[in-house]
Structure formats: structure tokens, C-alpha cells
Amino acid sequence: MGKHRSGHSYQEFPILNVARRCGLVLNDRTLEWEEVEASCPFCGDHGPGKYHLSLNTSTDQYRCNLCGARGNSVTLYARLHGIGNKEAYRALAEGSKIYPMPHPPASPKTERQPLALAQRHAAYTTMLEHLVLLDKHRENLLERGLSEERIQQNQYRSMPETEQGRRLLAALLRSDGQELQGLPGFRTRYGEWTLSGPKGFLIPVRDRDGLIQGLKIRLDDTGKPDRKYRWLSTRGAPNGTRSYSWVHVTGDTSRKRAYLTEGPLKGDVASFLGSDALFVCIGGVNAIGGLRKTLEGLKVREVVEAMDSDQMTNPHVRGAVLAMRKEVQRIPGIRYYKYTWDPAYKGVDDYLLSRTAMR
């Protein structure tokens, strides 16, 4: 970091202040970002409009994505002035006393909100077109009872497994004119856009019109049975964006009866095995935001609860399901029922698959 020891104390030299003192050309558009872009003075490809140097204002370090130059505030000053690190430290320390560069007043950080739905849908659709589905993930989906045709139709795709592949994907999306700032799942690392998230396969989460609101990941690493799925989200990352627990709609939206369950993949499978029955899928038993609006928009007359059978043994889950049930029952003109099946099968998808196997 841009800290050097003097006696028994450290003095910090903010990388942005040092960059300005060294005369670097900064990208004004990125000055409020955690990683500020600047022209690199080392690689020869510099000047206005060419911003290969990333200045990390949290760690006070720099890195050029073109020539690979890297270091901290003191080494940046030393290299540009042709002096040693100790001399650079003394010069910066003296300069900070004579020419103080005050920090702007602190302002509370506002969390970046996702792009508008139409933009998210366009970006995610383009993203999925660039990706493939690995054989191991295809086998997982086939074992759940989906057909090859439905797997292709639902656009399941595998997460790129290398950082190089993820950076390339981000570059392709930008070249296609897609905006990544505000798109959950994308962030910058050393000034370069990349996709971020665990390995697994992607599940598109759609609204009643079929637009992709967000993506959920079915994790490859299922060491924790209760953490098999995760939203594609970059909340808290540099230039990242949070995801919300959007409600997923799958099946024939013209039907007047909707089955209510948890999880987009469960709903996709159950709908397919149930002859395109209409399923409305919440992100979790506590994630009922947007549920009422979705059901009202679909103009259904009946809602059939088809939640996992673990509500019978888990008091927390049961309490959340009861709260959800009350929320739906408040909607005028909707009749509410509960679907029951053999408790040997946890989910409605498992039960429907067992019935298919018996035929």
C-alpha cells in the first residue's frame, strides 16, 4: 500500500494525489470510482483517451493493464523521478506538508442500482449467446427430467472457469455495445472489466414477459447443502452491482392457475414435467418482494402452494411460508390451495419426476 514507515509510525500517500503531483492524465469519468483510470507513463501508449493505468484508491496501488507496471504511491513517484524509494518518501512527506491536497468531504456511499430491465435483458441475452453449456452441467439438467430441447430453450449456460475467459466475455459484451456498469455479476479488477462469481451453471430468471431480470448460479461446489444456489451479484466489489431476489415466471402464462414454489430451476423442471404448467418461483421463502405484483400481472384466479416439504420439520421455513401464504391470500379474487404429495420427495420437481419414471 502507499504507506511507508517513519520511526514507529506510517504515513499514507493517497495514490490519486501522487498521480496528480506526477502529472498523470486521469479519466475524469472515473474519479468517483474505487479504481480510477489514468494514462500510463511507462508503456508509451499514453495520452488523453488511453487509460491503461488503474489507480486503486483503497489500497493506494497502481497497475498498468498493458505493460504490467505496478507498485504503490511511493514507488510510482520514485520511478517517474528517477530516485530511490527513500528519497521519494521524503519528497512526498515534505510535499504533503508544503502542498497539502485535502480530501473531498466524505459522503455516504450509495449502493449502485441495477440497469433498467430492458438493458439487463439485452446484456444477459448477449452474454448467454457467447457462452456454452458444459457436458457435466447438461447431464445434471437431464437427470432432473428436462429434455435437450427444453435445456436449449431455457438458455442454461456454464460460468466461464478461467479469469481470462471472464475478462474476454466482458470485452465481447462491451464491443457489442452492452453497458456493464449496473449489470449484476460484473466488476472491475485493476481497471479491467470482468465477470465474477463461483463456478457452476447459470439459470435465467425471467418475468412474465420472458425478459431476463437476473441470473442465478447452481454451484459446482455443493459442500454446504443449504447453499447450492447463489445470485450472480457483485455487491460491494469495485464498480459492482447488487442483485435482487427477482420472482421467476415459467410455463404457459395464459393459464389461470399458478403453482407457487421456491427456486427458478425447480420451477422450470416442474413446469416441464407438468405439461407447461404455470409456475411462479420466489428466490427464497423470505424473498416475497414483488410476488403480489407478479400474480396480479398474470391475472390468475387460483394459486396453488407447492413449497418444499421441509416446512413440516423446519419452524423457520414454516413461519416464512405462512407469511407468504397470508400475503397471497390478501389479493382480491384469488383462490388459494395447497398441493400435497408423498413426503418422501422433498420438492414438487422430485415428485413429478418420480411419477414420470413410473409411466
C-alpha positions in Angstrom: 0.0 0.0 0.0 1.1 3.7 -0.3 2.3 3.7 3.3 5.9 4.0 4.5 7.3 3.7 7.9 8.9 6.7 9.7 10.2 5.8 13.1 7.3 3.9 14.6 4.5 5.4 12.5 3.3 5.1 9.0 2.4 8.0 6.7 -0.1 7.4 3.9 0.2 9.0 0.5 -3.1 8.7 -1.4 -2.4 7.3 -4.9 -4.6 9.9 -6.6 -2.8 12.8 -5.0 0.6 11.3 -6.0 -0.6 10.7 -9.6 -1.7 14.4 -9.8 1.7 15.6 -8.5 3.4 13.4 -11.1 1.2 15.0 -13.9 -0.6 11.8 -14.9 -3.6 12.3 -17.2 -6.7 11.0 -15.3 -10.0 9.8 -16.8 -12.5 12.3 -15.3 -15.4 9.9 -15.8 -13.8 7.5 -13.2 -12.8 9.9 -10.5 -15.6 8.7 -8.2 -14.8 5.1 -8.8 -12.7 3.0 -6.4 -10.3 2.2 -9.3 -9.5 5.4 -11.2 -8.3 5.1 -14.7 -5.2 7.1 -15.9 -2.8 7.2 -18.8 0.3 5.0 -18.3 3.6 7.0 -18.4 5.7 3.8 -18.7 4.4 1.8 -21.7 4.5 4.5 -24.4 0.8 4.1 -25.2 -0.5 7.1 -23.2 -2.3 10.4 -23.6 -5.9 11.6 -23.4 -8.3 8.8 -24.2 -5.9 6.0 -23.5 -6.3 4.9 -19.9 -4.5 1.6 -19.2 -3.3 2.5 -15.7 -5.5 1.6 -12.8 -5.2 3.5 -9.6 -6.7 1.7 -6.7 -7.8 4.3 -4.1 -8.5 1.7 -1.4 -5.0 0.1 -1.5 -3.1 3.1 -2.9 -1.5 0.8 -5.6 -1.3 1.1 -9.3 -1.1 -1.4 -12.2 -1.0 -1.0 -16.0 -3.1 -3.5 -17.8 -1.0 -3.1 -21.0 2.7 -3.2 -19.9 2.2 -4.7 -16.4 3.9 -1.9 -14.5 2.8 -2.0 -10.8 3.6 -0.6 -7.4 2.4 1.8 -4.8 2.3 5.6 -4.3 5.9 5.9 -3.3 7.3 3.6 -6.0 5.2 5.5 -8.6 6.8 8.8 -7.6 10.3 7.2 -7.3 10.2 5.6 -10.8 8.9 8.8 -12.5 11.5 10.9 -10.9 14.4 8.5 -11.2 15.1 8.4 -7.5 15.1 5.7 -4.8 12.1 4.9 -2.6 13.6 6.5 0.5 14.1 9.8 -1.4 10.7 9.5 -2.9 9.2 9.0 0.6 11.0 12.1 2.0 9.9 14.2 -1.0 6.3 13.2 -0.6 6.4 13.7 3.1 7.8 17.2 2.7 5.5 18.0 -0.2 2.4 16.9 1.8 3.3 19.5 4.4 4.0 22.3 2.0 1.4 21.5 -0.6 -1.4 19.7 1.2 -4.1 18.2 -1.0 -7.2 18.0 1.1 -9.6 15.0 0.7 -13.0 15.9 -0.6 -15.7 15.9 2.1 -16.8 12.4 2.9 -20.2 11.5 1.5 -22.2 8.4 2.3 -21.8 5.7 -0.4 -25.0 5.0 -2.3 -25.4 1.5 -3.5 -25.4 1.2 -7.3 -28.8 0.0 -8.6 -29.2 -2.4 -11.5 -29.7 -1.2 -15.0 -33.3 -1.0 -16.3 -34.9 -4.3 -17.1 -34.7 -3.9 -20.9 -30.9 -3.2 -20.6 -30.4 -6.2 -18.3 -32.3 -8.5 -20.6 -30.3 -7.3 -23.7 -27.0 -7.7 -21.9 -27.7 -11.0 -20.4 -29.1 -12.4 -23.6 -26.0 -11.4 -25.5 -23.9 -12.8 -22.7 -25.6 -16.2 -22.9 -25.1 -16.3 -26.6 -21.4 -16.1 -26.1 -21.3 -19.0 -23.5 -21.7 -22.8 -23.8 -23.1 -25.4 -21.5 -20.5 -27.9 -20.3 -21.3 -31.6 -20.5 -21.3 -32.1 -16.7 -24.0 -29.4 -16.4 -26.0 -30.8 -19.3 -26.0 -34.2 -17.6 -27.2 -32.5 -14.3 -30.2 -31.0 -16.1 -31.1 -34.2 -18.0 -31.1 -36.1 -14.7 -33.6 -33.7 -13.4 -36.0 -34.7 -16.2 -35.5 -31.8 -18.7 -35.3 -32.6 -22.4 -32.4 -31.5 -24.6 -34.8 -29.2 -26.4 -36.1 -27.5 -23.2 -32.5 -27.1 -21.9 -31.6 -25.2 -25.1 -34.9 -23.2 -24.9 -34.3 -22.1 -21.3 -30.7 -21.0 -22.2 -28.8 -22.6 -19.3 -25.1 -21.8 -19.7 -21.9 -22.6 -17.7 -19.9 -19.9 -16.0 -16.5 -19.4 -17.6 -14.0 -21.3 -15.5 -10.9 -19.1 -16.1 -10.3 -15.4 -15.3 -9.0 -15.0 -18.9 -12.3 -16.3 -20.2 -14.3 -14.0 -17.9 -12.4 -10.9 -19.0 -12.8 -11.9 -22.6 -16.6 -12.2 -22.1 -16.7 -8.7 -20.6 -14.7 -7.3 -23.5 -17.1 -9.0 -26.0 -20.1 -7.5 -24.3 -18.6 -4.1 -24.4 -17.7 -4.4 -28.1 -21.3 -5.4 -28.7 -22.4 -2.1 -27.1 -23.6 -3.5 -23.8 -23.3 -1.5 -20.6 -21.6 -3.4 -17.8 -21.8 -0.7 -15.1 -25.1 -1.5 -13.4 -25.2 -5.1 -14.6 -25.1 -7.5 -11.6 -22.2 -10.0 -11.9 -19.7 -7.6 -13.5 -17.0 -5.6 -11.8 -13.6 -4.1 -12.5 -10.3 -5.6 -11.3 -7.2 -3.5 -11.8 -9.3 -1.3 -14.1 -10.4 -4.1 -16.4 -14.0 -5.3 -16.6 -14.6 -9.0 -15.7 -17.4 -11.4 -14.7 -17.3 -12.5 -11.1 -18.9 -15.5 -9.4 -18.4 -19.1 -8.4 -18.2 -22.0 -10.8 -21.5 -23.6 -11.8 -24.2 -23.1 -14.4 -26.4 -20.1 -14.9 -30.2 -20.1 -14.6 -32.0 -17.2 -16.3 -34.7 -15.6 -14.0 -37.5 -14.2 -16.2 -40.5 -12.0 -15.7 -44.0 -12.8 -17.0 -43.0 -11.4 -20.5 -39.9 -13.7 -20.7 -37.4 -10.9 -20.1 -34.3 -11.9 -18.1 -34.2 -10.0 -14.8 -31.1 -11.6 -13.4 -29.2 -14.9 -13.3 -28.8 -17.5 -10.6 -25.9 -19.9 -10.3 -26.3 -23.6 -9.4 -22.9 -24.1 -7.7 -20.5 -26.9 -8.6 -19.2 -26.8 -5.1 -22.1 -28.1 -3.0 -20.2 -28.7 0.2 -23.0 -26.8 2.0 -26.3 -28.5 1.2 -28.3 -25.3 2.1 -26.1 -23.2 -0.2 -26.5 -24.8 -3.6 -27.6 -21.6 -5.4 -26.4 -18.0 -5.4 -27.5 -14.9 -7.3 -25.0 -13.6 -9.9 -24.1 -10.4 -8.0 -21.1 -8.2 -7.5 -22.4 -6.2 -4.5 -19.5 -4.3 -2.7 -17.0 -5.0 -5.5 -15.3 -2.2 -7.4 -17.9 -0.9 -9.9 -20.1 -3.9 -9.0 -23.8 -4.0 -8.7 -26.1 -5.9 -6.4 -28.8 -8.3 -7.5 -32.3 -8.6 -6.1 -34.4 -11.7 -5.4 -36.5 -11.4 -8.5 -39.6 -13.5 -9.0 -39.2 -16.1 -11.8 -42.1 -17.0 -14.1 -42.1 -20.1 -16.2 -44.7 -22.1 -18.2 -47.8 -21.1 -20.0 -48.7 -17.6 -18.8 -52.2 -17.7 -20.3 -53.3 -20.2 -17.6 -55.4 -19.0 -14.8 -53.9 -21.4 -12.2 -50.3 -20.7 -11.0 -48.2 -23.0 -8.8 -46.1 -21.3 -6.3 -42.7 -22.7 -5.4 -39.1 -21.7 -4.4 -36.2 -21.5 -6.9 -36.2 -20.9 -10.6 -34.7 -24.2 -11.6 -37.2 -26.1 -9.5 -40.0 -24.2 -11.3 -38.5 -24.8 -14.7 -38.3 -28.6 -14.1 -41.8 -28.8 -12.5 -43.4 -26.8 -15.3 -41.8 -29.0 -18.0 -42.8 -32.2 -16.2 -46.3 -30.8 -15.6 -47.1 -30.1 -19.3 -46.0 -26.4 -19.2 -48.0 -25.7 -16.0 -47.6 -22.0 -14.9 -45.1 -21.8 -12.1 -44.2 -18.6 -10.1 -41.0 -19.0 -8.3 -39.6 -16.9 -5.4 -35.9 -16.7 -4.7 -36.3 -18.0 -1.1 -39.0 -18.4 1.5 -38.3 -14.9 2.8 -38.0 -13.3 -0.6 -41.6 -12.4 -1.4 -41.0 -8.9 -2.6 -42.7 -8.5 -6.0 -44.7 -11.7 -5.6 -48.1 -9.9 -5.3 -47.3 -7.6 -8.3 -46.3 -10.7 -10.4 -49.5 -12.6 -9.6 -51.7 -9.6 -10.2 -50.0 -9.0 -13.5 -50.6 -12.6 -14.6 -54.3 -12.2 -13.8 -54.5 -15.7 -12.3 -57.6 -16.9 -10.4 -56.0 -19.7 -8.5 -52.7 -20.0 -6.7 -51.5 -23.5 -5.6 -48.8 -23.6 -3.0 -46.1 -26.2 -3.9 -43.3 -25.4 -1.5 -40.8 -27.9 -0.3 -41.9 -30.4 2.3 -39.1 -29.3 4.7 -41.6 -26.7 6.0 -43.1 -29.6 8.1 -39.9 -30.0 10.1 -38.2 -26.6 9.9 -40.0 -24.0 12.1 -38.2 -21.1 10.4 -39.2 -22.3 6.9 -42.8 -22.9 8.1 -43.1 -19.4 9.6 -41.9 -17.8 6.3 -44.3 -19.9 4.2 -47.2 -18.9 6.5 -46.2 -15.2 6.0 -46.1 -15.7 2.2 -49.5 -17.5 2.3 -51.1 -14.6 4.1 -49.6 -12.1 1.6 -51.1 -14.0 -1.4 -54.5 -14.5 0.3 -54.8 -10.8 0.6 -55.0 -10.5 -3.2 -58.7 -10.0 -4.2 -60.2 -12.5 -6.5 -57.6 -15.3 -6.0 -58.5 -18.7 -4.5 -55.6 -20.3 -2.6 -54.9 -24.0 -2.4 -52.1 -26.2 -1.1 -50.6 -29.0 -3.2 -49.6 -32.1 -1.2 -47.5 -35.1 -2.3 -45.6 -38.0 -0.9 -43.3 -36.5 1.8 -40.6 -38.9 0.7 -39.9 -36.4 -2.1 -38.7 -33.0 -0.8 -39.7 -30.8 -3.8 -42.6 -30.8 -6.3 -40.0 -31.3 -9.1 -38.7 -34.5 -7.4 -42.3 -35.8 -7.0 -43.2 -35.1 -10.6 -40.0 -36.7 -11.8 -40.9 -39.9 -9.8 -44.3 -40.0 -11.5 -42.7 -39.7 -14.9 -40.4 -42.6 -14.1 -43.3 -44.8 -13.2 -45.1 -44.4 -16.5 
